[in-house]
Amino acid sequence: MGNPMFWKEITVNSSAPAPAKASDFIRDIINEDLQAERHQKVITRFPPEPNGFLHIGHAKSICLNFGLAYEYREKLPESGSRCHLRFDDTDPVKEDTLFEDGIQEDVRWLGFEWDGLYHASDYFEKMYEYAEYLISAGKAYVCSLSDAETKEYRGTVTSAGKNSPYRERTVEESLDLFRRMRAGEFKDGEHVLRAKIDMANANMKMRDPMLYRIRHTSHHMTGDKWCIYPMYDYAHPISDAIEGITHSICTLEFENNRELYDWVIDNLIDYAKFPSRPHQYEFARLNLNYTVMSKRRLLELVEGKHVSGWDDPRLPTIAGMRRRGYTPESIRAFCASVGVAKANSTVDMAQLEFCIRDDLNQKAPRVLAVLKPIKIVIENYPDDKVEELEASYWPHDVPKEGTRLVPFSKEIYIEQDDFMLEPPKDYFRLAPGKEVRLRYAYCITCKEVIQDAQGNVQEVRCTYDPETLGANPVGRKVKGTIHWVSARHAQDAEVRLYDRLLSLEAPPAGKDSEFLNAINPEALQTLTGCKLERSLAEAKPGERFQFERQGYFVADVKDSKPGMPVFNRIVTLKDSWARSQKK
């Protein structure tokens, strides 16, 4: 499964705000249920299968399910409204406690705390009892068709299926076989338990669906106690009903499963005496362009080593977004901005990036960093002089205070892109004979350019005007202001520029692996020899900054160390991707 890596220093915000409280169809349903007194409280659940790591799509479901519980707890303080975290762990072949740990970490990092931690496996004994009841009631039978035969008998969307020859087994025979299945007498695939519904049903899910299969595999929670395991569509509604869930909220791909969900509950409720009769409601899943959110495709990226692991900042996994430097507040704001709808659609990555910028604008102090340096020698500045210039961490429109001292000396670095030998007319940065202002410092004028034999610029020699510190030059216009760092005091660093995973808006149709051809080759650019201002030498892993004129960056939580910083770009200052796609 790869080697997942997580940021362990998590700040839990158990008072996370609910999603925007604007009306949507889910809230309308809940309000109507409460008004009609069908329910006196709201109990939701977030029920991931522990067979992978969560992504941004799951974040929307987390925000909705936990957010509803928080919201109605606030509206009805005495009601006991709550949200459970439940692992639907019905397939031991794919599941692991490693995934459970990661999921709990993700939920807490997003700012939520569950009101009870449950597993579908907690109810395996009850599920087995209910299965025996269904057999006794003539509503389930043990089938011995092979997988190929089962598929053949199932029919198609345009043609009815046909009954299994084992459908008319007696209750006694099916009960005997089912008990022997549990006792481990049969091999995997030799028998299954199926519901007896209707092989001509227009909904393929209702054509005598499988309820139990044999799996001689140890379970990460129950060990070797069981060798038969319930199917998800059988276990899920029972788990909801046992826990008293009032509103079972899931994404649209489960719409066809709702009829089976209801069948299971309706055929067990009189016998089982469930504390509530939950109903399933579907909402549109979150699809994001320029990435993939299929578990299968994410697994292929990790196992094929196309990325460094489940927390690779290029991935839409919550672990990856956390390591990239996204904030939980920005993800919650994004999910709220997307809203709750009935029809699937694809959200533009730019909408997520807007929420990230909007949040970081108020949180990330401004600092100076030169990512692709070119040396500037200020000829008329004293050789040994160093000035400590005051620089603000915040712009005027952010109501925060704080400054630091940045050293200024004879030799500085500026960005390669801030110098041009033969600039166009509207170029307002440094060029031969041109003057620019250095942020927080002086105005300098280019006097000479030193090049190597191939014509590459090695050094730029300038002069400075000592009368221009902290004031606009008198009597002349200087349109360009650029950032810089003192060469003598610069902190060397590695900077990783992350961008969108795919170069195409949507993964190519066709075979699953074809999407690998659409991986954006510039999704990760690693820059070494970057020059940062002195204050960043002691940046702690996880600290976020705005590199002025560059973007928002975070000290990598895995690789960055004091004195040897590694920074990840969280997001650019503007939607540079949209501009680049128009070229």
WOSULNOR-V663002 format. One record per backbone hydrogen bond with DSSP energy under -0.5 kcal/mol. CO is the residue of the C=O (numbers start at 1). NH is the residue of the N-H. Records with the same first field share a line. If there is no record, write none. Layout:
CO: NH  NH
//
This chain:
2: 4
6: 8
8: 10
10: 12
12: 14
13: 16
24: 28
25: 29
26: 30
27: 31
28: 32
29: 33
30: 34
31: 35
32: 36
33: 38  39
34: 37
41: 43
42: 44  82
43: 246  247
44: 84
45: 47
46: 86
48: 88
49: 51
50: 96
54: 318  319
55: 58  59
56: 60
57: 61
58: 62
59: 63
60: 64
61: 65
62: 66  67
63: 19  67
64: 68
65: 69
66: 70
67: 71
68: 72
69: 73
70: 74
71: 75
72: 76
76: 79
82: 44
83: 115
84: 46  86
85: 118
86: 88
87: 89  120
88: 90
90: 92
91: 94  95
96: 99  100
97: 101
98: 102
99: 103
100: 104
101: 105
102: 106
103: 107
104: 108
105: 109
106: 110
107: 112
108: 13  111
111: 16
116: 85  118
118: 87
119: 122
120: 123
121: 124
123: 127
124: 128
125: 129
126: 130
127: 131
128: 132
129: 133
130: 134
131: 135
132: 136
133: 137
134: 139  140
135: 138
139: 196
141: 143  194
143: 192
146: 150
147: 151
148: 152
149: 153
150: 154
151: 155
152: 155
153: 162
159: 156
164: 167
166: 169
170: 174
171: 175
172: 176
173: 177
174: 178
175: 179
176: 180
177: 181
178: 182
179: 183
180: 184  185
181: 184
187: 190
191: 214
192: 143  194
193: 211  212
194: 141
195: 197
198: 201
199: 161
202: 204
203: 206
204: 207
206: 198  208
209: 195
211: 231
212: 193
213: 229
215: 217
219: 223
222: 225
223: 219
227: 215
229: 213
231: 234  235
232: 236
234: 238
235: 239
236: 240
237: 241
238: 242
239: 243
240: 245
241: 244  275  276
246: 279
247: 249
248: 250  281
250: 283
251: 254
252: 255
254: 257  258
255: 258
257: 261
258: 262
259: 263
260: 264
261: 265
262: 266
263: 267
264: 268
265: 268  269
268: 272
269: 273
276: 278
279: 248
281: 250
283: 252
285: 287  345
287: 347
288: 291
290: 502
294: 298
295: 299
296: 300
297: 301
298: 302
299: 303
300: 304
301: 306  307
302: 305
309: 312
310: 320
312: 315
316: 56
317: 321
318: 322
319: 323
320: 324
321: 325  326
322: 325
327: 331
328: 332
329: 333
330: 334
331: 335
332: 336
333: 337
334: 338
335: 339
339: 341
341: 284
345: 287
347: 289
348: 351  352
349: 353
350: 354
351: 355
352: 356
353: 357
354: 358
355: 359
356: 360
357: 361
359: 362
360: 363  364
363: 365
365: 546
367: 548
368: 533
369: 371
370: 531
372: 416
374: 414
375: 460
376: 378  412
377: 379  462
378: 381
382: 385
387: 389  408
389: 406
391: 404
393: 366
395: 398
397: 399
398: 400
402: 393  394
404: 391
406: 389
408: 387
410: 378
411: 487  488
412: 376
413: 485
414: 374
415: 418
416: 419
418: 430
424: 427
426: 428
430: 420
431: 434  446
434: 446
436: 444
437: 439  482
438: 441
441: 470
442: 438
443: 465
444: 436
445: 463
446: 433
448: 461
449: 451
450: 458  459
452: 455
456: 452
458: 375
459: 450
460: 377
461: 447  448
462: 379
463: 445
464: 466
465: 443  468
466: 469
468: 471
473: 476
476: 478
477: 479
480: 437
482: 439
485: 413
486: 490
487: 490
490: 492
491: 532
493: 530
494: 567
495: 497  527
496: 498  569
497: 525
501: 520
505: 290
511: 514
512: 515
513: 516
514: 517
515: 518
516: 519
518: 503  504
519: 521
520: 523
523: 499
525: 497  527
527: 495
530: 493  532
531: 370
532: 491
533: 536
534: 537
535: 538
536: 539
537: 563
540: 543
543: 555
544: 365
545: 547  553
546: 367  548
547: 550  551
551: 547
552: 570  571
553: 545
554: 556  568
555: 542
556: 560
561: 564
564: 561
565: 494
566: 556
567: 496
568: 554  570
571: 552
574: 576
575: 579
576: 580
577: 581
578: 582
579: 582  583
580: 583
//
